[in-house]
Amino acid sequence: MFTPANAVAFTNADGTAQTVSADAPLPVAFSGSAGTQAISAVSLPLPTGAATAASQAATNAALGTLSAQLPATLGQKPMAQSLPVALASDSAVLGVTVSNFPTTQAVTAASLPLPAGAATAANQASTNTVLTAISGQLPASLGLKPSGASLSVGPASDLANIEPAATPISGTAMPSGGSGITGWLSAIYRSTSEGATIAGSVTSAATVVSASNNAYMGGAFQVTNAGTTCTITYEQSNDGTTWVTLPVISAALPTAAPTTTSTAAGIYSYVSSAAFVRARVSTYTSGTVAVVLSQKQQVAPSSGVSLAAGGSGIGSVSVSGTATITGNVNVGIGFTESLAALAASATFTGIGRTNSSNQYAYYNITAFADQVGTLFIDQSLDSGVTYQPVASQTVAAGSAANLSVRLCGAVGTATLYRPRYVNGATAQSTFRLSGSFSAN
């Protein structure tokens, strides 16, 4: 017997559907061999006061909110995961009784009153603003930085140089127009560079240009304006007080001689090892005298007489002293002795020649023959009365031989040299004999 509280829909054993009311007991007859039968209920009404699905959804939402506000697990938590605790307004000290938990618990206070005289957030914001400004003016990190990320340092405005003493070494004066370390560095550069150029002009008898010659070996004064009937004197000194004349040479003249003054425009080169050089107007009449000085560390010697493009030449230059050399120097003189073939066992004897000009140091003979023979050089010390052989050499057939002797004996007509050739047993078809005097 099945007694439901309300109507029930079910399926009979024969497969037919049937709905019955639960107001009265429902007799159900089962057939078949099975002791348990399947029953399908289409729907059942809720009892009075039962919870509905809508109320369950609201409950779940509230539980979800509460779960989000609680820690995921029990135990001590970092500050950010702890529950806030509000202190009673009439309590200065918080008393908390803890049981069944560790002895130390995390407590979060929503707010606490500031002690008297404590810094306020407004003042903190002002301080942060100042610190941020200072931070923006400092490098991001310590250590060496490129110039764009470095802090600039300015020397005191009342210092002429970086060093407070502002005293140059060795008492060296600051060049005109220079100041501070930049002036000194530029002065050093000018003093050690390959060349320095200084210009000046005057309208009276005064120094036109003057410069230290240290680190230089010479240079050139260029007179760009000589004034009218003015004389410029060139001078040198080691102490800058006592001056002596400085020889210069006109660079425009190929055969110019050294001079110590000039009266015309031009370039005048000099070589000097003195400490100072200058150009000074020693005689002034009128006009402006202007000079440009160029100094060089390496210069070619300019003292003496130039031989370039002039009438003078090597060989016609007078040399002062005990000897005067005229005419050509380091030249020789040559001559043909014979071109005639010799008979068998014949002898050719040349002319005796003298070194009367005293220009030569050697007497030379060259022989060629198509037959074997012997070449000799004979010398006479008695104007050709007697000769003695001083050198000889065998000449192979079809070849040449050369003989040379250093000249000796008194210079003049008494000392003579001649060639001599003795042919072999076979007559020649070809014979050549030539000689010379030479300086080397």
C-alpha positions as CSV (number, residue, x, y, z in Angstrom):
1,M,0.0,0.0,0.0
2,F,1.5,3.5,-1.1
3,T,0.0,6.6,0.6
4,P,1.4,10.0,-0.8
5,A,0.5,13.3,0.6
6,N,-0.6,14.7,-2.8
7,A,-1.4,13.5,-6.2
8,V,1.2,11.3,-7.8
9,A,1.7,10.4,-11.4
10,F,3.1,6.9,-12.1
11,T,3.3,4.1,-14.6
12,N,1.5,0.9,-14.2
13,A,3.2,-2.5,-14.6
14,D,1.5,-2.9,-17.9
15,G,3.1,0.3,-19.1
16,T,0.1,2.6,-18.8
17,A,0.2,6.0,-17.0
18,Q,-2.0,6.9,-14.1
19,T,-2.5,9.8,-11.8
20,V,-4.1,9.4,-8.4
21,S,-4.9,11.8,-5.5
22,A,-3.2,11.6,-2.2
23,D,-6.4,12.5,-0.2
24,A,-7.1,8.8,0.3
25,P,-5.0,5.7,0.7
26,L,-3.9,4.4,-2.7
27,P,-4.1,0.7,-3.1
28,V,-1.5,-0.5,-5.5
29,A,-1.2,-4.0,-6.8
30,F,2.2,-5.2,-8.1
31,S,2.6,-8.2,-10.2
32,G,5.7,-9.7,-11.5
33,S,8.5,-11.6,-10.0
34,A,10.4,-8.5,-8.9
35,G,10.0,-7.3,-5.3
36,T,10.8,-3.7,-6.1
37,Q,9.0,-1.6,-8.8
38,A,10.1,1.7,-10.4
39,I,7.9,4.7,-9.9
40,S,8.2,8.0,-11.7
41,A,6.8,11.2,-10.1
42,V,6.3,14.2,-12.5
43,S,6.5,16.8,-9.7
44,L,6.0,17.2,-6.0
45,P,4.9,20.4,-4.2
46,L,7.1,22.0,-1.4
47,P,6.1,21.7,2.2
48,T,4.9,24.8,4.0
49,G,7.8,27.0,5.0
50,A,10.4,25.2,2.9
51,A,13.4,27.4,1.6
52,T,13.1,28.4,-2.0
53,A,15.9,28.7,-4.6
54,A,15.6,32.5,-4.7
55,S,16.4,32.8,-1.0
56,Q,19.3,30.3,-1.4
57,A,20.9,32.6,-4.1
58,A,20.7,35.6,-1.9
59,T,22.3,33.6,1.0
60,N,25.1,32.4,-1.3
61,A,25.8,36.0,-2.3
62,A,26.0,37.2,1.3
63,L,28.3,34.3,2.2
64,G,30.6,35.1,-0.7
65,T,30.9,38.7,0.5
66,L,31.7,37.5,4.0
67,S,34.3,35.0,2.7
68,A,36.1,37.7,0.7
69,Q,36.4,39.7,4.0
70,L,38.0,36.9,5.9
71,P,41.5,35.4,5.6
72,A,41.9,32.3,3.5
73,T,43.3,30.4,6.6
74,L,43.6,30.9,10.3
75,G,46.8,31.9,12.1
76,Q,49.2,35.0,12.1
77,K,48.9,37.0,8.9
78,P,50.9,40.0,7.4
79,M,49.4,43.4,8.1
80,A,47.7,43.5,4.7
81,Q,45.8,40.3,5.4
82,S,44.8,41.0,9.0
83,L,41.3,42.1,10.2
84,P,41.0,45.7,11.4
85,V,40.3,46.3,15.1
86,A,38.7,49.5,16.3
87,L,39.7,50.7,19.7
88,A,37.1,51.9,22.2
89,S,37.1,55.7,22.3
90,D,37.5,55.7,26.1
91,S,40.3,53.2,26.2
92,A,44.0,54.2,25.9
93,V,45.2,50.6,26.0
94,L,43.6,47.7,24.2
95,G,43.2,44.5,26.2
96,V,42.7,41.4,24.2
97,T,42.1,37.9,25.6
98,V,43.2,35.2,23.3
99,S,42.7,31.5,23.8
100,N,43.4,28.5,21.7
101,F,45.6,30.7,19.4
102,P,49.3,31.5,19.3
103,T,50.3,34.1,21.9
104,T,51.0,36.8,19.3
105,Q,48.2,38.0,17.1
106,A,48.1,40.6,14.2
107,V,46.0,43.6,15.1
108,T,45.0,46.3,12.6
109,A,43.8,49.7,13.9
110,A,41.6,51.7,11.6
111,S,42.9,55.0,13.0
112,L,44.9,56.3,16.0
113,P,45.1,59.8,17.4
114,L,48.5,61.6,16.7
115,P,50.7,62.5,19.7
116,A,51.1,66.2,20.4
117,G,53.6,67.9,18.1
118,A,53.6,65.0,15.5
119,A,54.3,65.9,11.9
120,T,51.2,66.1,9.7
121,A,50.7,64.8,6.2
122,A,50.6,68.4,4.9
123,N,54.1,69.0,6.1
124,Q,55.2,65.6,4.8
125,A,53.9,66.5,1.3
126,S,55.9,69.8,1.4
127,T,59.0,67.9,2.4
128,N,58.5,65.3,-0.4
129,T,58.2,68.1,-2.9
130,V,61.6,69.6,-1.8
131,L,63.3,66.2,-1.8
132,T,61.9,65.4,-5.2
133,A,63.4,68.6,-6.6
134,I,66.8,67.8,-5.0
135,S,66.6,64.3,-6.4
136,G,66.0,65.7,-9.9
137,Q,69.2,67.7,-9.6
138,L,71.4,64.8,-8.6
139,P,72.8,61.9,-10.8
140,A,70.7,58.7,-10.8
141,S,73.7,56.8,-9.2
142,L,77.1,57.5,-7.8
143,G,80.4,57.1,-9.7
144,L,82.1,58.7,-12.7
145,K,79.6,60.1,-15.3
146,P,79.9,61.6,-18.8
147,S,79.9,65.4,-18.9
148,G,76.2,65.6,-19.6
149,A,75.3,63.8,-16.4
150,S,78.0,65.4,-14.2
151,L,77.5,68.2,-11.7
152,S,79.2,71.4,-12.8
153,V,81.6,73.2,-10.5
154,G,82.3,76.9,-10.8
155,P,85.5,78.4,-9.4
156,A,85.2,81.4,-7.1
157,S,84.6,84.6,-9.0
158,D,87.5,86.4,-7.3
159,L,90.2,83.9,-8.5
160,A,92.2,84.7,-11.6
161,N,93.2,81.0,-12.0
162,I,91.9,77.7,-10.6
163,E,94.8,77.6,-8.2
164,P,94.3,80.3,-5.5
165,A,97.9,81.5,-5.6
166,A,97.6,82.4,-9.3
167,T,101.4,82.4,-9.6
168,P,103.0,81.1,-12.8
169,I,106.1,78.9,-12.5
170,S,109.5,80.5,-13.1
171,G,107.9,83.9,-13.0
172,T,106.6,83.5,-16.6
173,A,104.3,86.4,-17.5
174,M,100.9,85.8,-18.9
175,P,100.9,86.6,-22.7
176,S,99.0,89.8,-23.6
177,G,95.3,89.2,-24.0
178,G,95.2,86.0,-21.9
179,S,93.6,85.3,-18.5
180,G,92.8,82.4,-16.3
181,I,93.7,78.8,-17.0
182,T,92.5,79.2,-20.6
183,G,95.0,81.9,-21.1
184,W,97.8,79.8,-19.8
185,L,96.9,76.8,-21.8
186,S,96.7,78.8,-25.0
187,A,100.1,80.3,-24.2
188,I,101.5,76.8,-23.7
189,Y,100.0,75.7,-27.0
190,R,101.4,78.7,-28.8
191,S,104.8,78.1,-27.3
192,T,105.0,74.4,-28.2
193,S,103.2,74.5,-31.6
194,E,105.1,74.2,-34.8
195,G,105.0,77.9,-35.6
196,A,103.9,81.1,-33.9
197,T,103.0,84.3,-35.7
198,I,103.2,87.8,-34.1
199,A,102.3,91.1,-35.8
200,G,102.9,94.7,-34.8
201,S,103.1,98.2,-36.2
202,V,104.5,101.5,-35.0
203,T,104.6,105.2,-36.2
204,S,107.8,106.1,-34.3
205,A,111.3,104.9,-33.4
206,A,110.1,101.9,-31.3
207,T,110.1,98.1,-31.2
208,V,107.7,96.7,-33.8
209,V,107.6,93.0,-32.7
210,S,109.4,91.2,-29.9
211,A,109.0,87.6,-28.9
212,S,110.5,84.7,-26.9
213,N,112.6,82.5,-29.1
214,N,112.5,79.5,-26.6
215,A,111.4,76.3,-28.4
216,Y,112.3,77.8,-31.7
217,M,115.4,77.7,-33.9
218,G,114.6,80.6,-36.2
219,G,112.0,82.1,-38.5
220,A,111.3,85.1,-40.7
221,F,110.4,88.8,-40.3
222,Q,108.0,90.0,-43.0
223,V,108.0,93.8,-43.4
224,T,104.6,94.5,-44.9
225,N,105.0,98.3,-44.7
226,A,108.5,99.9,-44.5
227,G,107.2,103.4,-43.9
228,T,109.0,106.4,-45.5
229,T,112.8,106.4,-45.2
230,C,112.7,104.2,-42.1
231,T,115.3,101.7,-41.0
232,I,114.5,98.5,-39.2
233,T,117.2,96.9,-37.1
234,Y,117.0,93.2,-36.2
235,E,118.3,92.1,-32.7
236,Q,118.6,89.2,-30.3
237,S,119.1,88.8,-26.6
238,N,119.2,86.2,-23.8
239,D,118.1,88.4,-20.9
240,G,115.6,90.6,-22.7
241,T,117.6,93.7,-21.7
242,T,121.0,93.6,-23.5
243,W,120.4,93.3,-27.3
244,V,122.9,92.5,-30.1
245,T,122.4,92.5,-33.8
246,L,120.7,89.6,-35.5
247,P,121.8,88.7,-39.0
248,V,119.0,88.2,-41.5
249,I,118.9,87.3,-45.2
250,S,116.4,88.5,-47.8
251,A,114.3,85.5,-48.8
252,A,113.5,87.1,-52.2
253,L,117.1,87.4,-53.4
254,P,119.0,84.3,-54.6
255,T,122.5,85.7,-53.9
256,A,121.7,87.9,-50.9
257,A,124.3,88.5,-48.2
258,P,123.5,88.6,-44.5
259,T,122.5,92.0,-43.1
260,T,121.3,93.4,-39.8
261,T,118.9,96.1,-41.1
262,S,116.3,96.6,-43.8
263,T,114.7,99.7,-45.4
264,A,112.2,98.0,-47.8
265,A,109.3,95.6,-47.6
266,G,110.2,91.9,-47.9
267,I,110.8,88.7,-46.0
268,Y,114.0,88.4,-43.9
269,S,114.9,85.0,-42.6
270,Y,117.1,84.3,-39.6
271,V,118.6,81.5,-37.5
272,S,119.1,82.1,-33.8
273,S,119.5,80.2,-30.5
274,A,119.0,83.3,-28.4
275,A,116.1,83.5,-25.9
276,F,114.5,86.6,-27.5
277,V,114.4,88.2,-31.0
278,R,112.9,91.5,-32.1
279,A,112.6,94.0,-35.0
280,R,113.0,97.6,-34.0
281,V,112.7,100.9,-35.9
282,S,116.1,102.5,-35.4
283,T,115.6,105.4,-37.8
284,Y,112.1,106.8,-38.2
285,T,111.0,109.5,-40.7
286,S,107.3,109.1,-41.4
287,G,104.6,106.6,-42.2
288,T,103.6,103.3,-40.5
289,V,106.1,100.5,-40.1
290,A,104.4,97.0,-39.9
291,V,106.2,93.7,-39.3
292,V,104.9,90.1,-39.0
293,L,107.2,87.6,-37.2
294,S,106.8,83.9,-37.9
295,Q,108.8,81.5,-35.7
296,K,109.7,77.9,-36.5
297,Q,111.0,75.0,-34.5
298,Q,113.0,73.6,-37.4
299,V,114.7,75.8,-40.0
300,A,117.4,75.4,-42.6
301,P,120.6,77.3,-42.1
302,S,120.3,80.8,-43.7
303,S,123.7,82.3,-42.9
304,G,126.2,82.7,-45.7
305,V,125.8,83.5,-49.4
306,S,123.1,81.7,-51.5
307,L,124.3,80.3,-54.8
308,A,120.9,79.5,-56.2
309,A,119.9,81.0,-59.6
310,G,122.8,83.5,-59.5
311,G,126.1,84.1,-61.4
312,S,128.1,82.2,-58.8
313,G,128.5,78.5,-59.2
314,I,130.5,75.6,-57.8
315,G,134.0,76.0,-59.2
316,S,134.1,79.8,-59.3
317,V,133.5,80.6,-55.6
318,S,136.2,82.4,-53.7
319,V,137.0,80.8,-50.4
320,S,138.7,83.0,-47.8
321,G,141.8,81.7,-46.1
322,T,145.1,80.4,-47.4
323,A,143.9,79.0,-50.7
324,T,141.9,80.5,-53.6
325,I,140.4,78.0,-56.1
326,T,139.4,79.4,-59.5
327,G,138.1,77.7,-62.6
328,N,136.4,74.4,-62.7
329,V,136.7,71.9,-59.9
330,N,136.5,68.1,-60.0
331,V,136.8,67.9,-63.8
332,G,139.2,66.0,-66.0
333,I,140.9,66.3,-69.4
334,G,141.1,63.5,-72.0
335,F,142.9,62.8,-75.2
336,T,143.2,60.1,-77.9
337,E,146.7,58.7,-78.1
338,S,146.5,56.4,-81.2
339,L,144.2,54.5,-83.6
340,A,146.8,53.0,-85.8
341,A,147.3,49.2,-85.8
342,L,150.8,48.0,-84.8
343,A,153.0,45.6,-86.7
344,A,154.3,42.4,-85.0
345,S,156.5,43.2,-82.0
346,A,156.1,47.0,-82.7
347,T,156.0,49.6,-79.9
348,F,153.9,52.8,-79.7
349,T,155.2,55.6,-77.4
350,G,152.8,58.5,-76.5
351,I,153.4,62.1,-75.8
352,G,154.6,63.1,-72.3
353,R,152.0,65.2,-70.6
354,T,152.2,67.4,-67.5
355,N,149.8,68.4,-64.6
356,S,150.9,72.0,-64.8
357,S,147.6,73.5,-63.5
358,N,147.7,71.3,-60.4
359,Q,144.0,70.4,-60.8
360,Y,144.4,66.6,-61.2
361,A,145.3,63.7,-59.0
362,Y,145.4,60.8,-61.5
363,Y,146.8,59.8,-64.9
364,N,144.8,57.1,-66.7
365,I,145.3,55.0,-69.9
366,T,142.9,52.6,-71.6
367,A,144.0,50.2,-74.4
368,F,142.2,47.8,-76.7
369,A,143.8,45.5,-79.3
370,D,142.8,42.4,-81.3
371,Q,146.2,40.8,-80.5
372,V,148.0,40.2,-77.2
373,G,150.3,43.0,-76.0
374,T,151.5,44.9,-72.9
375,L,150.4,48.4,-71.8
376,F,152.8,50.7,-69.8
377,I,152.6,54.1,-68.0
378,D,156.0,55.9,-67.9
379,Q,157.0,58.9,-65.7
380,S,159.7,61.4,-66.2
381,L,161.0,63.8,-63.5
382,D,163.5,65.6,-65.8
383,S,161.3,67.2,-68.4
384,G,161.2,64.1,-70.6
385,V,165.0,63.4,-70.8
386,T,164.5,60.0,-69.2
387,Y,161.4,57.9,-68.5
388,Q,160.8,55.0,-66.1
389,P,157.8,52.6,-66.2
390,V,155.6,53.1,-63.1
391,A,152.7,50.7,-64.1
392,S,152.0,47.9,-66.6
393,Q,149.4,45.4,-67.5
394,T,149.0,42.6,-70.1
395,V,146.3,43.1,-72.7
396,A,144.6,39.9,-73.9
397,A,143.7,39.6,-77.6
398,G,140.3,41.1,-78.3
399,S,140.0,42.8,-74.9
400,A,140.8,46.0,-73.1
401,A,143.0,47.0,-70.2
402,N,142.9,50.1,-67.9
403,L,145.9,51.6,-66.0
404,S,145.8,54.4,-63.5
405,V,148.5,56.0,-61.3
406,R,148.3,58.7,-58.7
407,L,150.3,61.8,-59.7
408,C,153.4,62.5,-57.7
409,G,156.5,64.7,-58.0
410,A,156.9,68.4,-58.3
411,V,154.1,70.2,-60.0
412,G,155.3,71.8,-63.3
413,T,156.7,71.0,-66.6
414,A,159.5,68.8,-65.2
415,T,157.1,66.0,-64.2
416,L,155.6,64.2,-67.3
417,Y,153.5,61.1,-67.9
418,R,153.1,59.1,-71.1
419,P,151.5,55.8,-72.4
420,R,153.6,53.1,-74.1
421,Y,152.3,49.9,-75.8
422,V,154.3,46.9,-76.9
423,N,152.5,44.6,-79.4
424,G,153.0,40.8,-79.4
425,A,154.3,38.6,-82.2
426,T,151.2,39.0,-84.4
427,A,150.4,42.1,-86.3
428,Q,147.3,44.0,-85.2
429,S,144.2,44.7,-87.2
430,T,142.6,47.0,-84.5
431,F,144.2,49.2,-81.9
432,R,142.7,51.9,-79.7
433,L,144.7,53.9,-77.1
434,S,143.3,56.8,-75.0
435,G,144.3,58.7,-71.9
436,S,143.2,61.3,-69.3
437,F,144.0,63.4,-66.3
438,S,141.3,63.3,-63.5
439,A,140.7,64.7,-60.1
440,N,139.5,61.3,-58.7
